[in-house]
Amino acid sequence: MKASIIIPTFNALHFTKRCLASLRLTTRFPYEIIVVDNGSTDGTREFIESQKDVQLIKSDFNLGYAGACNLGIRSSDSKYVVISNNDIIFTPNWLSHLVDTSEVNESVGLVGPVTNHASGYHVQPFRPYKDNIGLFRESKRIYAENKGSYMFVPLLIFFCTLIKRKTIDTIGVLDPNLGLGGCDDLDYSFRNRMAGLASLLDLSVFVHHFCSKTYSSNDLDYWKLIKESIDRYNRKWEGISRIGTPSNA
């Protein structure tokens, strides 16, 4: 039994290196790493090719987060799939804790951690830290104080999310037709609920999220892409589910 950790990349090599280093340092549950590269030109592909413990899937153009994740999902057969941004720093035993939480109930389809930077419910109280040592200490404190605690939430933001294989078998993969603005996670969470499955926020697992580094590293218009994605989501679920447009967009 293992987990497939799928990390889409589009440049931002510096963050990918930090992400993979933290993953290897902190993860004890059996896993494989699948990096899906969306046409990077900054040396990301060459670096990943040099990593013997990483499976690289190449795309010649930017498939977006959902499209890249789907390539990784379809190439794996693990019981658990984690889709993660490349601007994450993982913390000790994060994966085994998420796996344990995913098995608290048969109805659980998705599990996510808390963090320092995200929308929705993910940002929970934490003490400031200055470096990885401070981050690891804070994550251990949070785990000790919140072990076994979780919230049922209507949606999870897919900066780092565990998806059970049976969830994928039930509702399929992410929708790649919602653009590059990030509504794929809202859509998947909604489909998860529609199938009678639960999304859990594990209050004991804390990871660091730099947030939106793929957008900023590639000079992408973040708010324009979000608006386009929201428009596509609202057209897809017209009369059933609707997302309001953020004021910044």
ChimeraX attribute file (.defattr): number of C-alpha atoms within 10 A of each C-alpha:
attribute: neighborCount
match mode: 1-to-1
recipient: residues
	/A:1	8
	/A:2	14
	/A:3	24
	/A:4	23
	/A:5	26
	/A:6	27
	/A:7	27
	/A:8	28
	/A:9	27
	/A:10	26
	/A:11	23
	/A:12	21
	/A:13	22
	/A:14	12
	/A:15	19
	/A:16	24
	/A:17	16
	/A:18	15
	/A:19	21
	/A:20	20
	/A:21	13
	/A:22	17
	/A:23	21
	/A:24	14
	/A:25	12
	/A:26	16
	/A:27	16
	/A:28	13
	/A:29	15
	/A:30	11
	/A:31	18
	/A:32	17
	/A:33	19
	/A:34	24
	/A:35	26
	/A:36	26
	/A:37	25
	/A:38	22
	/A:39	17
	/A:40	20
	/A:41	12
	/A:42	13
	/A:43	11
	/A:44	19
	/A:45	22
	/A:46	11
	/A:47	12
	/A:48	22
	/A:49	14
	/A:50	9
	/A:51	11
	/A:52	8
	/A:53	12
	/A:54	15
	/A:55	17
	/A:56	19
	/A:57	18
	/A:58	16
	/A:59	15
	/A:60	9
	/A:61	11
	/A:62	15
	/A:63	22
	/A:64	21
	/A:65	27
	/A:66	24
	/A:67	23
	/A:68	25
	/A:69	27
	/A:70	20
	/A:71	20
	/A:72	24
	/A:73	23
	/A:74	10
	/A:75	14
	/A:76	17
	/A:77	12
	/A:78	17
	/A:79	15
	/A:80	24
	/A:81	26
	/A:82	26
	/A:83	24
	/A:84	21
	/A:85	24
	/A:86	30
	/A:87	26
	/A:88	23
	/A:89	23
	/A:90	28
	/A:91	24
	/A:92	23
	/A:93	18
	/A:94	21
	/A:95	25
	/A:96	16
	/A:97	18
	/A:98	24
	/A:99	19
	/A:100	12
	/A:101	22
	/A:102	25
	/A:103	13
	/A:104	10
	/A:105	10
	/A:106	9
	/A:107	14
	/A:108	22
	/A:109	26
	/A:110	28
	/A:111	29
	/A:112	27
	/A:113	29
	/A:114	24
	/A:115	24
	/A:116	18
	/A:117	16
	/A:118	19
	/A:119	10
	/A:120	11
	/A:121	16
	/A:122	21
	/A:123	15
	/A:124	13
	/A:125	11
	/A:126	14
	/A:127	11
	/A:128	10
	/A:129	12
	/A:130	7
	/A:131	8
	/A:132	14
	/A:133	11
	/A:134	13
	/A:135	21
	/A:136	20
	/A:137	14
	/A:138	19
	/A:139	26
	/A:140	18
	/A:141	16
	/A:142	19
	/A:143	21
	/A:144	12
	/A:145	12
	/A:146	14
	/A:147	15
	/A:148	14
	/A:149	14
	/A:150	18
	/A:151	12
	/A:152	12
	/A:153	16
	/A:154	16
	/A:155	25
	/A:156	25
	/A:157	20
	/A:158	25
	/A:159	23
	/A:160	25
	/A:161	23
	/A:162	25
	/A:163	24
	/A:164	21
	/A:165	19
	/A:166	13
	/A:167	20
	/A:168	17
	/A:169	9
	/A:170	13
	/A:171	15
	/A:172	15
	/A:173	18
	/A:174	22
	/A:175	17
	/A:176	17
	/A:177	16
	/A:178	24
	/A:179	23
	/A:180	23
	/A:181	20
	/A:182	22
	/A:183	29
	/A:184	26
	/A:185	19
	/A:186	18
	/A:187	20
	/A:188	21
	/A:189	24
	/A:190	19
	/A:191	17
	/A:192	23
	/A:193	17
	/A:194	11
	/A:195	14
	/A:196	10
	/A:197	20
	/A:198	22
	/A:199	26
	/A:200	25
	/A:201	25
	/A:202	25
	/A:203	23
	/A:204	23
	/A:205	28
	/A:206	29
	/A:207	21
	/A:208	21
	/A:209	21
	/A:210	16
	/A:211	16
	/A:212	16
	/A:213	17
	/A:214	20
	/A:215	18
	/A:216	12
	/A:217	12
	/A:218	12
	/A:219	9
	/A:220	13
	/A:221	12
	/A:222	17
	/A:223	16
	/A:224	13
	/A:225	19
	/A:226	21
	/A:227	21
	/A:228	18
	/A:229	21
	/A:230	23
	/A:231	18
	/A:232	17
	/A:233	22
	/A:234	18
	/A:235	14
	/A:236	15
	/A:237	13
	/A:238	10
	/A:239	8
	/A:240	8
	/A:241	12
	/A:242	14
	/A:243	12
	/A:244	9
	/A:245	14
	/A:246	10
	/A:247	6
	/A:248	9
	/A:249	12
